[in-house]
Amino acid sequence: MTNGNNRKILEILEYHYKDTTTALEYNNNFELLVATMLSVQTTDMQVNRITKGLFANYPTPQKMLSLTEAKLAEEIKGCGLYRNKAKNIIATVKILIKEHGGEVPANREALMSLPGVGRKTANVVLANAFGIPALGVDTHVFRVANRLGLVKAKTPYQVEEQLIKQLPREKWGEAHHWLIWHGRKVCRAQKPLCSDCALKDLCPSYVG
């Protein structure tokens, strides 16, 4: 890890959130991919509500391909951008079946070539499905890392690049969860709980 203030911050985050993992509920790599695609501009809690029935009936690319785009849109309409997500998921399913034998690829380039899969989604899948070191940057990670002064970044990619330089490679995926859960529990977008924060003595954004 890096020296100084940032090292202490990361150590404290690890101490408090070392056993955390994704809040998305899934049973296989395909379900994780779909759930992560659905989570864009939608809370994980809402995604889990939607996927409970969806995954019970369509847990594989082959079974999900039995849905039309319109029918899938109806299944997922509780999440934001659901029509566009339905279009991308159906297109992704076809590619998985045609080019990857119905399996989710364990490769960032291959993942990012799928419709609707950006770098964050690819990194989440790599880390959680395959244990490949990768650090996904969502809104929580972006906000918390900047507030804590771990990074000075204007884009998610800049956040990722600056964070991974401060962490051992094997902890990239874990750090993603530390920052997400800290953002959910304490360092909220609106009205962060600064007075309850274990990092208040180290945080440049602390408001007493």
PENORFEN-V824402 format. One record per pair of residues at least 12 apart in sequence whose ideal C-beta (glycine too) atoms are under 10 Angstrom apart, sorted by sequence separation. I is the first residue (numbers start at 1). J is the second residue. If there is no record, write none. Layout:
I,J ; I,J
//
This chain:
23,35 ; 24,36 ; 35,47 ; 38,50 ; 39,51 ; 73,85 ; 74,86 ; 92,104 ; 110,122 ; 111,123 ; 122,134 ; 123,135 ; 124,136 ; 142,154 ; 146,158 ; 150,162 ; 151,163 ; 160,172 ; 163,175 ; 185,197 ; 186,198 ; 187,199 ; 194,206 ; 195,207 ; 1,14 ; 22,35 ; 34,47 ; 35,48 ; 38,51 ; 54,67 ; 70,83 ; 72,85 ; 73,86 ; 76,89 ; 109,122 ; 111,124 ; 123,136 ; 124,137 ; 142,155 ; 145,158 ; 146,159 ; 150,163 ; 163,176 ; 186,199 ; 192,205 ; 194,207 ; 195,208 ; 22,36 ; 24,38 ; 58,72 ; 69,83 ; 72,86 ; 73,87 ; 75,89 ; 96,110 ; 99,113 ; 100,114 ; 108,122 ; 111,125 ; 120,134 ; 122,136 ; 123,137 ; 124,138 ; 137,151 ; 142,156 ; 145,159 ; 151,165 ; 186,200 ; 192,206 ; 194,208 ; 24,39 ; 35,50 ; 71,86 ; 72,87 ; 95,110 ; 99,114 ; 107,122 ; 108,123 ; 111,126 ; 119,134 ; 120,135 ; 121,136 ; 123,138 ; 141,156 ; 144,159 ; 145,160 ; 151,166 ; 182,197 ; 192,207 ; 23,39 ; 34,50 ; 35,51 ; 38,54 ; 70,86 ; 73,89 ; 120,136 ; 137,153 ; 142,158 ; 143,159 ; 146,162 ; 150,166 ; 160,176 ; 163,179 ; 182,198 ; 187,203 ; 22,39 ; 34,51 ; 58,75 ; 69,86 ; 70,87 ; 72,89 ; 73,90 ; 105,122 ; 108,125 ; 119,136 ; 120,137 ; 121,138 ; 139,156 ; 142,159 ; 145,162 ; 150,167 ; 182,199 ; 54,72 ; 57,75 ; 68,86 ; 69,87 ; 72,90 ; 95,113 ; 96,114 ; 108,126 ; 111,129 ; 118,136 ; 119,137 ; 120,138 ; 137,155 ; 138,156 ; 141,159 ; 142,160 ; 145,163 ; 187,205 ; 25,44 ; 35,54 ; 67,86 ; 69,88 ; 71,90 ; 92,111 ; 95,114 ; 106,125 ; 107,126 ; 120,139 ; 137,156 ; 141,160 ; 23,43 ; 24,44 ; 25,45 ; 31,51 ; 34,54 ; 35,55 ; 69,89 ; 70,90 ; 95,115 ; 105,125 ; 106,126 ; 136,156 ; 137,157 ; 159,179 ; 23,44 ; 24,45 ; 26,47 ; 34,55 ; 54,75 ; 69,90 ; 72,93 ; 92,113 ; 93,114 ; 94,115 ; 104,125 ; 105,126 ; 120,141 ; 137,158 ; 138,159 ; 145,166 ; 22,44 ; 23,45 ; 25,47 ; 26,48 ; 53,75 ; 54,76 ; 67,89 ; 68,90 ; 69,91 ; 92,114 ; 93,115 ; 104,126 ; 120,142 ; 137,159 ; 141,163 ; 24,47 ; 25,48 ; 31,54 ; 67,90 ; 91,114 ; 92,115 ; 106,129 ; 107,130 ; 137,160 ; 23,47 ; 24,48 ; 25,49 ; 27,51 ; 31,55 ; 34,58 ; 51,75 ; 91,115 ; 92,116 ; 106,130 ; 108,132 ; 135,159 ; 136,160 ; 137,161 ; 23,48 ; 26,51 ; 30,55 ; 34,59 ; 50,75 ; 51,76 ; 64,89 ; 65,90 ; 89,114 ; 90,115 ; 91,116 ; 92,117 ; 104,129 ; 105,130 ; 106,131 ; 107,132 ; 135,160 ; 150,175 ; 25,51 ; 50,76 ; 64,90 ; 67,93 ; 88,114 ; 89,115 ; 104,130 ; 106,132 ; 108,134 ; 134,160 ; 135,161 ; 137,163 ; 24,51 ; 25,52 ; 28,55 ; 31,58 ; 34,61 ; 50,77 ; 66,93 ; 88,115 ; 89,116 ; 27,55 ; 30,58 ; 31,59 ; 33,61 ; 50,78 ; 51,79 ; 61,89 ; 64,92 ; 65,93 ; 87,115 ; 88,116 ; 135,163 ; 26,55 ; 27,56 ; 30,59 ; 31,60 ; 47,76 ; 49,78 ; 50,79 ; 64,93 ; 65,94 ; 87,116 ; 88,117 ; 135,164 ; 150,179 ; 25,55 ; 30,60 ; 34,64 ; 49,79 ; 63,93 ; 85,115 ; 86,116 ; 134,164 ; 145,175 ; 28,59 ; 30,61 ; 47,78 ; 58,89 ; 61,92 ; 62,93 ; 65,96 ; 84,115 ; 85,116 ; 133,164 ; 148,179 ; 27,59 ; 28,60 ; 30,62 ; 46,78 ; 47,79 ; 50,82 ; 61,93 ; 64,96 ; 65,97 ; 84,116 ; 135,167 ; 26,59 ; 30,63 ; 31,64 ; 46,79 ; 60,93 ; 61,94 ; 64,97 ; 123,156 ; 30,64 ; 42,76 ; 46,80 ; 61,95 ; 62,96 ; 133,167 ; 135,169 ; 141,175 ; 144,178 ; 145,179 ; 148,182 ; 54,89 ; 58,93 ; 61,96 ; 62,97 ; 81,116 ; 133,168 ; 134,169 ; 141,176 ; 144,179 ; 147,182 ; 42,78 ; 43,79 ; 60,96 ; 61,97 ; 120,156 ; 133,169 ; 135,171 ; 136,172 ; 140,176 ; 141,177 ; 143,179 ; 144,180 ; 147,183 ; 42,79 ; 43,80 ; 60,97 ; 61,98 ; 65,102 ; 119,156 ; 120,157 ; 123,160 ; 133,170 ; 135,172 ; 136,173 ; 140,177 ; 141,178 ; 142,179 ; 144,181 ; 145,182 ; 34,72 ; 38,76 ; 41,79 ; 42,80 ; 118,156 ; 119,157 ; 133,171 ; 134,172 ; 135,173 ; 138,176 ; 141,179 ; 144,182 ; 145,183 ; 37,76 ; 40,79 ; 41,80 ; 42,81 ; 61,100 ; 131,170 ; 133,172 ; 134,173 ; 135,174 ; 137,176 ; 140,179 ; 141,180 ; 143,182 ; 144,183 ; 148,187 ; 38,78 ; 39,79 ; 40,80 ; 41,81 ; 42,82 ; 61,101 ; 62,102 ; 120,160 ; 132,172 ; 133,173 ; 135,175 ; 136,176 ; 140,180 ; 143,183 ; 144,184 ; 147,187 ; 38,79 ; 39,80 ; 40,81 ; 61,102 ; 119,160 ; 132,173 ; 133,174 ; 135,176 ; 136,177 ; 138,179 ; 139,180 ; 140,181 ; 141,182 ; 142,183 ; 34,76 ; 37,79 ; 38,80 ; 60,102 ; 61,103 ; 131,173 ; 134,176 ; 135,177 ; 137,179 ; 138,180 ; 140,182 ; 141,183 ; 144,186 ; 145,187 ; 38,81 ; 42,85 ; 60,103 ; 61,104 ; 130,173 ; 136,179 ; 137,180 ; 140,183 ; 144,187 ; 38,82 ; 40,84 ; 41,85 ; 135,179 ; 136,180 ; 139,183 ; 140,184 ; 143,187 ; 144,188 ; 40,85 ; 127,172 ; 128,173 ; 138,183 ; 143,188 ; 144,189 ; 147,192 ; 39,85 ; 126,172 ; 127,173 ; 143,189 ; 38,85 ; 126,173 ; 127,174 ; 140,187 ; 147,194 ; 37,85 ; 38,86 ; 40,88 ; 127,175 ; 128,176 ; 140,188 ; 144,192 ; 123,172 ; 124,173 ; 127,176 ; 128,177 ; 140,189 ; 143,192 ; 148,197 ; 123,173 ; 127,177 ; 139,189 ; 34,85 ; 37,88 ; 38,89 ; 148,199 ; 37,89 ; 124,176 ; 147,199 ; 123,176 ; 149,202 ; 148,202 ; 149,203 ; 34,89 ; 37,92 ; 144,199 ; 148,203 ; 149,204 ; 33,89 ; 120,176 ; 147,203 ; 148,204 ; 149,205 ; 147,204 ; 148,205 ; 34,92 ; 146,204 ; 147,205 ; 148,206 ; 33,92 ; 34,93 ; 144,203 ; 146,205 ; 147,206 ; 33,93 ; 144,205 ; 30,92 ; 143,205 ; 30,93 ; 33,96 ; 30,96 ; 34,104 ; 33,104 ; 30,102 ; 32,104 ; 33,105 ; 30,103 ; 31,104 ; 29,103 ; 30,104 ; 28,103 ; 29,104 ; 28,104 ; 29,105 ; 40,116 ; 29,106 ; 37,114 ; 33,111 ; 37,115 ; 38,116 ; 40,118 ; 37,116 ; 36,116 ; 37,117 ; 40,120 ; 33,114 ; 36,117 ; 37,118 ; 39,120 ; 40,121 ; 34,116 ; 36,118 ; 39,121 ; 33,116 ; 38,121 ; 33,117 ; 36,120 ; 37,121 ; 36,121 ; 39,124 ; 35,121 ; 36,122 ; 36,123 ; 37,124 ; 33,121 ; 36,124 ; 37,125 ; 32,121 ; 33,122 ; 35,124 ; 36,125 ; 35,125 ; 33,124 ; 32,124 ; 33,125 ; 36,128 ; 32,125 ; 36,129 ; 44,138 ; 30,125 ; 33,128 ; 29,125 ; 32,128 ; 33,129 ; 32,129 ; 31,129 ; 40,138 ; 41,139 ; 29,128 ; 30,129 ; 39,138 ; 40,139 ; 24,124 ; 29,129 ; 36,136 ; 28,129 ; 29,130 ; 22,124 ; 26,128 ; 36,138 ; 26,129 ; 24,128 ; 22,127 ; 21,127 ; 22,128 ; 21,128 ; 22,136 ; 13,144 ; 13,148 ; 9,145 ; 12,148 ; 44,180 ; 13,150 ; 10,148 ; 6,145 ; 9,148 ; 9,149 ; 10,150 ; 44,184 ; 9,150 ; 43,184 ; 6,148 ; 5,148 ; 6,149 ; 5,149 ; 6,150 ; 5,150 ; 6,151 ; 2,150 ; 22,173 ; 21,173 ; 10,163 ; 14,167 ; 18,171 ; 21,174 ; 20,174 ; 22,176 ; 23,177 ; 19,174 ; 21,176 ; 22,177 ; 6,162 ; 10,166 ; 18,174 ; 20,176 ; 21,177 ; 6,163 ; 9,166 ; 10,167 ; 14,171 ; 17,174 ; 20,177 ; 23,180 ; 17,175 ; 19,177 ; 20,178 ; 22,180 ; 23,181 ; 7,166 ; 18,177 ; 20,179 ; 21,180 ; 2,162 ; 6,166 ; 7,167 ; 14,174 ; 17,177 ; 18,178 ; 20,180 ; 21,181 ; 2,163 ; 6,167 ; 10,171 ; 13,174 ; 14,175 ; 17,178 ; 20,181 ; 23,184 ; 13,175 ; 16,178 ; 17,179 ; 19,181 ; 20,182 ; 2,165 ; 3,166 ; 15,178 ; 17,180 ; 1,165 ; 2,166 ; 13,177 ; 14,178 ; 17,181 ; 20,184 ; 1,166 ; 2,167 ; 10,175 ; 13,178 ; 16,181 ; 17,182 ; 20,185 ; 1,167 ; 12,178 ; 13,179 ; 16,182 ; 1,168 ; 10,178 ; 13,181 ; 17,185 ; 9,178 ; 10,179 ; 13,182 ; 16,185 ; 1,171 ; 12,182 ; 16,186 ; 9,182 ; 1,175 ; 16,198 ; 15,198 ; 16,199 ; 12,197 ; 13,198 ; 12,198 ; 13,199 ; 12,199 ; 9,198 ; 12,201 ; 9,199 ; 12,202 ; 8,199 ; 8,201 ; 9,202 ; 5,199 ; 8,202 ; 9,203 ; 6,202 ; 5,202 ; 4,202 ; 5,203 ; 5,204
//
